[in-house]
Amino acid sequence: MKLPKPGAAILIAAPSGRALAAAARRAGYRPLVADFFDDLDTRSLAAASRLVAGDLEVGFESAALLLALETLAEGTDPIGLVYGAGFEDRIGLLDELARRWTLFGNSAEVVQRVKNPLVLAALCASLNIPHPEISPSLPGDSENWLVKSIGGSGGSHIAPAKHSQPGQQNAYFQRIAPGHPVSILLLGNGADAQVLGPSRQWPTPTEDEPFRFGGSLRPAELSGDLEGRLTKLAETVACACRLRGLNSIDFLVEGDSFTLIEINPRPGSTLDIFEDRDGLLFQAHLDACCGQLPKSPLKFDGAAAAGIAYARRSIASMPAVDWPYWSSDRQKPQTALRRHDPLCTVKAHAAKARRARMLMDHRTNLILDQLDQLQTKQASWGRELHLEQS
């Protein structure tokens, strides 16, 4: 496949396409975005965008997404399509996308294989990689197990096994493993792999979603020995699975021990913290999908954190907000939000990881506190809210 060149239009399909659109713009491409939010900064980044019917819980409906993408592609001659999360349980849709456009990402066959829990368990066993015990049916000691959805992403599909429903579709059970989440971001070309770096993740739990994604932090600040072991294993797994483009492999780490949890065969939630110095990450993804890995390692300065600010309470009509520069995925005015819906992504950069996380937490609370204050003053609805830029 011929290597793509900057300046071309390219389709992006993801539940939230903003991070991919930003990466595409930094690399000099014209992103055409179809997602569930069509939020303010996605509109500003995209050459064109379309709101797709659906939500994070239900996922993509084929006809609605295909119509949005066909509309975006009309008259723009896109070189292909980059997809994010939301397709691991939509293999038929991924196949249909590949029939219509060049896919810059893993094939539907690869995605289906790596998201099959039995296949992943067998792979880990063959490579002598620690992996939690899995079961297709509810084990007797259910308090030590989780229930997950095959092809699920983002943490919202994970729950204690005791909360599983009889006959639950596409469900499997995984024994609880100790440790905190660490993800390895890498580029693959189908034969070789190049690790970009590890990051830490954390949940922002609710009663209904105890493993809901909260945010991520780079660097992970692992010991040199552990980082080296995880890097080598991630490269081995990527080659065994013939992964292409940007992918991540998730581990649970406790001390110097680790357990491989899952493979995410597409660009994911850590794009915001892996903004490289030269804006080459998106180009590297396209090139890797065409078989070429970077000749020189991408450079990532300092430390970065990014997390989701979730609404503390329902909002009947989102006010007009003068959003700070460090926020992304910004909700549109007059949008109705439920409690725990995402308001925006909050980002922070610093010299050290601990400082980046503290600054991100401060900024998150700043936004949420000021929105709370606004809601207590009914007369303020409809007025523009100026958030501090600290």
LUMKOLSE-164827 format. One record per residue (C-alpha): residue number from 1; residue in three letters; chain; x, y, z. Coordinates in nm, 3 decimals, always signed. Example, Ala and Ser with C-alpha at 12.3 -4.5 7.8 and 13.67 -1.06 7.14 Angstrom:
REM LUMKOLSE-164827
 seq type mol       X       Y       Z
   1  ALA   A  +1.230  -0.450  +0.780
   2  SER   A  +1.367  -0.106  +0.714
***
This chain:
REM LUMKOLSE-164827
 seq type mol       X       Y       Z
   1  MET   A  +0.000  +0.000  +0.000
   2  LYS   A  +0.132  +0.345  -0.092
   3  LEU   A  +0.218  +0.563  +0.209
   4  PRO   A  -0.037  +0.844  +0.264
   5  LYS   A  +0.071  +1.206  +0.235
   6  PRO   A  -0.043  +1.504  +0.450
   7  GLY   A  -0.307  +1.731  +0.303
   8  ALA   A  -0.551  +1.454  +0.217
   9  ALA   A  -0.900  +1.414  +0.362
  10  ILE   A  -0.950  +1.113  +0.588
  11  LEU   A  -1.261  +0.967  +0.753
  12  ILE   A  -1.270  +0.913  +1.129
  13  ALA   A  -1.530  +0.701  +1.306
  14  ALA   A  -1.533  +0.668  +1.685
  15  PRO   A  -1.771  +0.725  +1.977
  16  SER   A  -1.577  +1.048  +2.028
  17  GLY   A  -1.364  +1.145  +1.730
  18  ARG   A  -1.205  +1.459  +1.873
  19  ALA   A  -0.870  +1.310  +1.983
  20  LEU   A  -0.818  +1.140  +1.647
  21  ALA   A  -0.922  +1.458  +1.466
  22  ALA   A  -0.669  +1.660  +1.667
  23  ALA   A  -0.394  +1.409  +1.589
  24  ALA   A  -0.489  +1.417  +1.221
  25  ARG   A  -0.475  +1.798  +1.213
  26  ARG   A  -0.133  +1.801  +1.380
  27  ALA   A  -0.010  +1.567  +1.107
  28  GLY   A  -0.154  +1.789  +0.831
  29  TYR   A  -0.464  +1.589  +0.732
  30  ARG   A  -0.824  +1.706  +0.687
  31  PRO   A  -1.038  +1.494  +0.923
  32  LEU   A  -1.399  +1.407  +0.837
  33  VAL   A  -1.551  +1.297  +1.167
  34  ALA   A  -1.858  +1.087  +1.249
  35  ASP   A  -1.926  +1.035  +1.620
  36  PHE   A  -2.190  +1.044  +1.897
  37  PHE   A  -2.114  +1.396  +2.024
  38  ASP   A  -2.015  +1.634  +1.743
  39  ASP   A  -1.893  +1.859  +2.023
  40  LEU   A  -1.757  +2.210  +1.989
  41  ASP   A  -1.388  +2.136  +1.950
  42  THR   A  -1.451  +1.841  +1.716
  43  ARG   A  -1.635  +2.085  +1.492
  44  SER   A  -1.344  +2.329  +1.505
  45  LEU   A  -1.090  +2.056  +1.421
  46  ALA   A  -1.282  +1.873  +1.151
  47  ALA   A  -1.302  +1.971  +0.787
  48  ALA   A  -1.658  +1.837  +0.824
  49  SER   A  -1.840  +1.642  +1.095
  50  ARG   A  -2.165  +1.453  +1.143
  51  LEU   A  -2.355  +1.358  +1.457
  52  VAL   A  -2.440  +0.987  +1.452
  53  ALA   A  -2.750  +0.855  +1.626
  54  GLY   A  -2.663  +0.627  +1.919
  55  ASP   A  -2.475  +0.644  +2.246
  56  LEU   A  -2.195  +0.482  +2.442
  57  GLU   A  -2.424  +0.220  +2.596
  58  VAL   A  -2.589  +0.097  +2.276
  59  GLY   A  -2.299  +0.154  +2.035
  60  PHE   A  -2.304  +0.220  +1.663
  61  GLU   A  -2.605  +0.138  +1.449
  62  SER   A  -2.475  +0.037  +1.107
  63  ALA   A  -2.715  +0.229  +0.883
  64  ALA   A  -2.676  +0.557  +1.073
  65  LEU   A  -2.296  +0.542  +1.075
  66  LEU   A  -2.268  +0.442  +0.710
  67  LEU   A  -2.501  +0.724  +0.605
  68  ALA   A  -2.294  +0.977  +0.801
  69  LEU   A  -1.968  +0.853  +0.650
  70  GLU   A  -2.107  +0.843  +0.296
  71  THR   A  -2.228  +1.202  +0.338
  72  LEU   A  -1.886  +1.312  +0.463
  73  ALA   A  -1.705  +1.129  +0.183
  74  GLU   A  -1.916  +1.279  -0.095
  75  GLY   A  -1.702  +1.514  -0.302
  76  THR   A  -1.402  +1.498  -0.063
  77  ASP   A  -1.217  +1.189  -0.197
  78  PRO   A  -1.092  +1.059  +0.141
  79  ILE   A  -0.787  +0.833  +0.131
  80  GLY   A  -0.947  +0.594  +0.380
  81  LEU   A  -1.089  +0.559  +0.729
  82  VAL   A  -0.940  +0.546  +1.079
  83  TYR   A  -1.160  +0.394  +1.349
  84  GLY   A  -1.142  +0.419  +1.726
  85  ALA   A  -1.328  +0.231  +1.998
  86  GLY   A  -1.677  +0.096  +1.949
  87  PHE   A  -1.615  -0.165  +1.679
  88  GLU   A  -1.480  -0.458  +1.880
  89  ASP   A  -1.835  -0.594  +1.907
  90  ARG   A  -1.936  -0.475  +1.558
  91  ILE   A  -1.728  -0.707  +1.341
  92  GLY   A  -1.983  -0.711  +1.060
  93  LEU   A  -1.986  -0.331  +1.052
  94  LEU   A  -1.606  -0.322  +1.043
  95  ASP   A  -1.614  -0.558  +0.745
  96  GLU   A  -1.863  -0.331  +0.569
  97  LEU   A  -1.642  -0.026  +0.631
  98  ALA   A  -1.348  -0.214  +0.479
  99  ARG   A  -1.554  -0.291  +0.168
 100  ARG   A  -1.627  +0.079  +0.115
 101  TRP   A  -1.300  +0.245  +0.217
 102  THR   A  -0.937  +0.165  +0.285
 103  LEU   A  -0.914  +0.087  +0.657
 104  PHE   A  -0.615  +0.227  +0.841
 105  GLY   A  -0.626  -0.015  +1.130
 106  ASN   A  -0.658  -0.383  +1.208
 107  SER   A  -0.879  -0.601  +0.993
 108  ALA   A  -1.210  -0.728  +1.129
 109  GLU   A  -1.056  -1.076  +1.148
 110  VAL   A  -0.772  -0.956  +1.372
 111  VAL   A  -1.007  -0.755  +1.595
 112  GLN   A  -1.241  -1.050  +1.638
 113  ARG   A  -0.951  -1.280  +1.725
 114  VAL   A  -0.782  -1.063  +1.987
 115  LYS   A  -1.114  -0.971  +2.154
 116  ASN   A  -1.212  -1.337  +2.192
 117  PRO   A  -1.136  -1.411  +2.559
 118  LEU   A  -1.066  -1.780  +2.492
 119  VAL   A  -0.820  -1.698  +2.214
 120  LEU   A  -0.645  -1.439  +2.431
 121  ALA   A  -0.618  -1.683  +2.722
 122  ALA   A  -0.468  -1.947  +2.492
 123  LEU   A  -0.221  -1.694  +2.350
 124  CYS   A  -0.106  -1.589  +2.697
 125  ALA   A  -0.066  -1.953  +2.799
 126  SER   A  +0.143  -2.027  +2.489
 127  LEU   A  +0.370  -1.728  +2.559
 128  ASN   A  +0.386  -1.795  +2.935
 129  ILE   A  +0.228  -1.456  +3.014
 130  PRO   A  +0.025  -1.426  +3.337
 131  HIS   A  -0.346  -1.386  +3.258
 132  PRO   A  -0.654  -1.412  +3.481
 133  GLU   A  -0.859  -1.730  +3.475
 134  ILE   A  -1.171  -1.696  +3.259
 135  SER   A  -1.500  -1.883  +3.248
 136  PRO   A  -1.796  -1.880  +3.006
 137  SER   A  -2.038  -1.940  +3.297
 138  LEU   A  -2.082  -1.792  +3.643
 139  PRO   A  -1.835  -1.958  +3.885
 140  GLY   A  -1.946  -2.073  +4.228
 141  ASP   A  -1.719  -1.828  +4.413
 142  SER   A  -1.864  -1.531  +4.225
 143  GLU   A  -1.732  -1.272  +4.475
 144  ASN   A  -1.384  -1.327  +4.328
 145  TRP   A  -1.492  -1.275  +3.967
 146  LEU   A  -1.594  -1.000  +3.726
 147  VAL   A  -1.842  -1.016  +3.441
 148  LYS   A  -1.736  -0.854  +3.113
 149  SER   A  -1.882  -0.811  +2.766
 150  ILE   A  -1.696  -0.966  +2.475
 151  GLY   A  -1.575  -0.672  +2.267
 152  GLY   A  -1.653  -0.419  +2.540
 153  SER   A  -1.433  -0.113  +2.597
 154  GLY   A  -1.393  +0.175  +2.839
 155  GLY   A  -1.465  -0.003  +3.167
 156  SER   A  -1.841  +0.059  +3.167
 157  HIS   A  -1.912  -0.300  +3.063
 158  ILE   A  -1.727  -0.446  +3.367
 159  ALA   A  -1.910  -0.533  +3.688
 160  PRO   A  -1.883  -0.772  +3.984
 161  ALA   A  -1.992  -1.118  +3.870
 162  LYS   A  -2.270  -1.126  +4.129
 163  HIS   A  -2.446  -0.852  +3.931
 164  SER   A  -2.458  -1.057  +3.611
 165  GLN   A  -2.797  -1.141  +3.461
 166  PRO   A  -2.901  -1.497  +3.366
 167  GLY   A  -2.864  -1.541  +2.992
 168  GLN   A  -2.666  -1.217  +2.955
 169  GLN   A  -2.556  -1.190  +2.593
 170  ASN   A  -2.185  -1.187  +2.493
 171  ALA   A  -2.077  -1.212  +2.857
 172  TYR   A  -1.783  -1.396  +3.009
 173  PHE   A  -1.629  -1.409  +3.355
 174  GLN   A  -1.276  -1.318  +3.459
 175  ARG   A  -1.116  -1.386  +3.795
 176  ILE   A  -1.025  -1.066  +3.981
 177  ALA   A  -0.651  -0.995  +3.966
 178  PRO   A  -0.455  -0.762  +4.195
 179  GLY   A  -0.278  -0.445  +4.087
 180  HIS   A  -0.328  -0.105  +3.926
 181  PRO   A  -0.390  -0.054  +3.553
 182  VAL   A  -0.094  +0.013  +3.323
 183  SER   A  -0.131  +0.035  +2.946
 184  ILE   A  +0.143  -0.003  +2.685
 185  LEU   A  +0.089  +0.202  +2.368
 186  LEU   A  +0.257  +0.063  +2.058
 187  LEU   A  +0.276  +0.074  +1.681
 188  GLY   A  +0.258  -0.247  +1.480
 189  ASN   A  +0.309  -0.318  +1.111
 190  GLY   A  +0.176  -0.675  +1.110
 191  ALA   A  +0.520  -0.830  +1.161
 192  ASP   A  +0.712  -0.605  +1.400
 193  ALA   A  +0.620  -0.361  +1.676
 194  GLN   A  +0.756  -0.046  +1.837
 195  VAL   A  +0.650  +0.050  +2.189
 196  LEU   A  +0.579  +0.421  +2.242
 197  GLY   A  +0.550  +0.405  +2.619
 198  PRO   A  +0.353  +0.297  +2.927
 199  SER   A  +0.084  +0.496  +3.103
 200  ARG   A  -0.122  +0.456  +3.418
 201  GLN   A  -0.501  +0.453  +3.417
 202  TRP   A  -0.757  +0.494  +3.692
 203  PRO   A  -1.135  +0.455  +3.721
 204  THR   A  -1.393  +0.712  +3.828
 205  PRO   A  -1.644  +0.467  +3.973
 206  THR   A  -2.016  +0.500  +4.024
 207  GLU   A  -2.252  +0.254  +4.191
 208  ASP   A  -2.365  +0.126  +3.852
 209  GLU   A  -2.025  +0.144  +3.681
 210  PRO   A  -1.747  +0.061  +3.931
 211  PHE   A  -1.481  +0.044  +3.657
 212  ARG   A  -1.583  +0.349  +3.451
 213  PHE   A  -1.279  +0.505  +3.282
 214  GLY   A  -1.144  +0.806  +3.470
 215  GLY   A  -0.818  +0.912  +3.310
 216  SER   A  -0.458  +0.833  +3.220
 217  LEU   A  -0.110  +0.957  +3.308
 218  ARG   A  +0.226  +0.946  +3.131
 219  PRO   A  +0.493  +0.842  +3.220
 220  ALA   A  +0.387  +0.545  +3.429
 221  GLU   A  +0.708  +0.569  +3.636
 222  LEU   A  +0.769  +0.195  +3.650
 223  SER   A  +1.098  +0.044  +3.756
 224  GLY   A  +1.343  +0.007  +3.470
 225  ASP   A  +1.333  -0.372  +3.490
 226  LEU   A  +0.953  -0.393  +3.493
 227  GLU   A  +0.913  -0.144  +3.208
 228  GLY   A  +1.161  -0.343  +3.003
 229  ARG   A  +0.975  -0.669  +3.066
 230  LEU   A  +0.638  -0.516  +2.977
 231  THR   A  +0.785  -0.357  +2.664
 232  LYS   A  +0.929  -0.687  +2.544
 233  LEU   A  +0.606  -0.874  +2.617
 234  ALA   A  +0.393  -0.610  +2.443
 235  GLU   A  +0.609  -0.633  +2.132
 236  THR   A  +0.588  -1.014  +2.138
 237  VAL   A  +0.209  -1.009  +2.172
 238  ALA   A  +0.170  -0.748  +1.897
 239  CYS   A  +0.377  -0.956  +1.657
 240  ALA   A  +0.193  -1.278  +1.747
 241  CYS   A  -0.141  -1.106  +1.680
 242  ARG   A  -0.014  -0.927  +1.367
 243  LEU   A  -0.137  -0.593  +1.497
 244  ARG   A  -0.123  -0.288  +1.271
 245  GLY   A  -0.117  +0.081  +1.358
 246  LEU   A  -0.174  +0.218  +1.707
 247  ASN   A  -0.278  -0.042  +1.965
 248  SER   A  -0.254  -0.077  +2.341
 249  ILE   A  -0.210  -0.372  +2.574
 250  ASP   A  -0.350  -0.345  +2.926
 251  PHE   A  -0.188  -0.493  +3.234
 252  LEU   A  -0.251  -0.495  +3.607
 253  VAL   A  +0.073  -0.424  +3.792
 254  GLU   A  +0.148  -0.495  +4.158
 255  GLY   A  +0.506  -0.440  +4.266
 256  ASP   A  +0.721  -0.620  +4.011
 257  SER   A  +0.443  -0.861  +3.917
 258  PHE   A  +0.191  -0.814  +3.638
 259  THR   A  -0.106  -0.972  +3.465
 260  LEU   A  -0.208  -0.912  +3.104
 261  ILE   A  -0.576  -0.818  +3.097
 262  GLU   A  -0.667  -0.734  +2.738
 263  ILE   A  -0.562  -0.602  +2.399
 264  ASN   A  -0.716  -0.287  +2.250
 265  PRO   A  -0.668  -0.326  +1.873
 266  ARG   A  -0.713  +0.042  +1.777
 267  PRO   A  -0.617  +0.395  +1.887
 268  GLY   A  -0.766  +0.463  +2.228
 269  SER   A  -0.801  +0.688  +2.528
 270  THR   A  -0.431  +0.770  +2.569
 271  LEU   A  -0.399  +0.979  +2.252
 272  ASP   A  -0.426  +1.299  +2.457
 273  ILE   A  -0.122  +1.215  +2.671
 274  PHE   A  +0.088  +1.088  +2.380
 275  GLU   A  +0.101  +1.409  +2.179
 276  ASP   A  +0.452  +1.386  +2.037
 277  ARG   A  +0.683  +1.684  +1.996
 278  ASP   A  +0.667  +1.686  +1.615
 279  GLY   A  +0.300  +1.596  +1.560
 280  LEU   A  +0.384  +1.270  +1.384
 281  LEU   A  +0.171  +1.022  +1.582
 282  PHE   A  -0.119  +1.009  +1.334
 283  GLN   A  +0.118  +0.979  +1.038
 284  ALA   A  +0.298  +0.699  +1.220
 285  HIS   A  -0.035  +0.517  +1.261
 286  LEU   A  -0.111  +0.544  +0.889
 287  ASP   A  +0.241  +0.440  +0.789
 288  ALA   A  +0.240  +0.142  +1.027
 289  CYS   A  -0.089  +0.025  +0.877
 290  CYS   A  +0.093  +0.033  +0.542
 291  GLY   A  +0.381  -0.173  +0.682
 292  GLN   A  +0.634  +0.095  +0.781
 293  LEU   A  +0.735  +0.173  +1.140
 294  PRO   A  +0.909  +0.503  +1.232
 295  LYS   A  +1.281  +0.506  +1.159
 296  SER   A  +1.338  +0.725  +1.466
 297  PRO   A  +1.145  +0.699  +1.795
 298  LEU   A  +0.872  +0.959  +1.848
 299  LYS   A  +0.960  +1.211  +2.120
 300  PHE   A  +0.725  +1.284  +2.412
 301  ASP   A  +0.820  +1.575  +2.639
 302  GLY   A  +0.766  +1.593  +3.015
 303  ALA   A  +0.457  +1.440  +3.172
 304  ALA   A  +0.092  +1.454  +3.072
 305  ALA   A  -0.242  +1.367  +3.232
 306  ALA   A  -0.593  +1.360  +3.088
 307  GLY   A  -0.920  +1.272  +3.257
 308  ILE   A  -1.293  +1.300  +3.206
 309  ALA   A  -1.499  +1.547  +3.406
 310  TYR   A  -1.838  +1.384  +3.465
 311  ALA   A  -2.150  +1.580  +3.558
 312  ARG   A  -2.219  +1.569  +3.931
 313  ARG   A  -2.591  +1.618  +3.872
 314  SER   A  -2.832  +1.641  +3.581
 315  ILE   A  -2.824  +1.957  +3.369
 316  ALA   A  -3.148  +2.047  +3.194
 317  SER   A  -2.972  +2.273  +2.944
 318  MET   A  -2.596  +2.313  +2.924
 319  PRO   A  -2.505  +2.682  +2.953
 320  ALA   A  -2.277  +2.862  +2.710
 321  VAL   A  -1.926  +2.820  +2.849
 322  ASP   A  -1.604  +3.008  +2.781
 323  TRP   A  -1.404  +2.687  +2.798
 324  PRO   A  -1.043  +2.691  +2.921
 325  TYR   A  -0.769  +2.601  +2.674
 326  TRP   A  -0.692  +2.284  +2.873
 327  SER   A  -1.037  +2.134  +2.813
 328  SER   A  -1.153  +1.923  +2.519
 329  ASP   A  -1.463  +1.727  +2.414
 330  ARG   A  -1.669  +2.028  +2.525
 331  GLN   A  -2.044  +1.984  +2.555
 332  LYS   A  -2.254  +2.208  +2.331
 333  PRO   A  -2.485  +2.474  +2.480
 334  GLN   A  -2.845  +2.365  +2.544
 335  THR   A  -2.747  +1.997  +2.562
 336  ALA   A  -2.942  +1.802  +2.825
 337  LEU   A  -2.713  +1.596  +3.048
 338  ARG   A  -2.781  +1.323  +3.300
 339  ARG   A  -2.585  +1.282  +3.620
 340  HIS   A  -2.252  +1.111  +3.541
 341  ASP   A  -2.259  +1.210  +3.173
 342  PRO   A  -1.922  +1.338  +3.045
 343  LEU   A  -1.886  +1.717  +3.045
 344  CYS   A  -1.540  +1.745  +2.893
 345  THR   A  -1.187  +1.606  +2.896
 346  VAL   A  -0.940  +1.790  +3.119
 347  LYS   A  -0.569  +1.791  +3.030
 348  ALA   A  -0.250  +1.896  +3.206
 349  HIS   A  +0.121  +1.896  +3.125
 350  ALA   A  +0.409  +1.929  +3.370
 351  ALA   A  +0.771  +1.829  +3.417
 352  LYS   A  +0.679  +1.537  +3.644
 353  ALA   A  +0.393  +1.287  +3.642
 354  ARG   A  +0.279  +1.362  +3.997
 355  ARG   A  +0.250  +1.734  +3.921
 356  ALA   A  +0.058  +1.668  +3.597
 357  ARG   A  -0.195  +1.452  +3.784
 358  MET   A  -0.238  +1.710  +4.062
 359  LEU   A  -0.291  +1.990  +3.810
 360  MET   A  -0.545  +1.784  +3.616
 361  ASP   A  -0.739  +1.705  +3.936
 362  HIS   A  -0.739  +2.074  +4.032
 363  ARG   A  -0.869  +2.177  +3.691
 364  THR   A  -1.140  +1.909  +3.697
 365  ASN   A  -1.268  +2.029  +4.034
 366  LEU   A  -1.253  +2.389  +3.913
 367  ILE   A  -1.488  +2.317  +3.623
 368  LEU   A  -1.726  +2.105  +3.830
 369  ASP   A  -1.739  +2.354  +4.120
 370  GLN   A  -1.815  +2.648  +3.894
 371  LEU   A  -2.085  +2.457  +3.708
 372  ASP   A  -2.237  +2.367  +4.046
 373  GLN   A  -2.238  +2.735  +4.143
 374  LEU   A  -2.406  +2.825  +3.818
 375  GLN   A  -2.680  +2.568  +3.870
 376  THR   A  -2.765  +2.712  +4.211
 377  LYS   A  -2.835  +3.049  +4.053
 378  GLN   A  -3.131  +2.998  +3.825
 379  ALA   A  -3.109  +3.355  +3.705
 380  SER   A  -2.766  +3.276  +3.561
 381  TRP   A  -2.895  +3.019  +3.311
 382  GLY   A  -2.835  +3.140  +2.961
 383  ARG   A  -2.552  +3.371  +3.064
 384  GLU   A  -2.202  +3.289  +2.949
 385  LEU   A  -1.985  +3.121  +3.208
 386  HIS   A  -1.620  +3.229  +3.212
 387  LEU   A  -1.410  +2.954  +3.365
 388  GLU   A  -1.075  +3.039  +3.518
 389  GLN   A  -0.776  +2.960  +3.299
 390  SER   A  -0.551  +2.834  +3.578
***
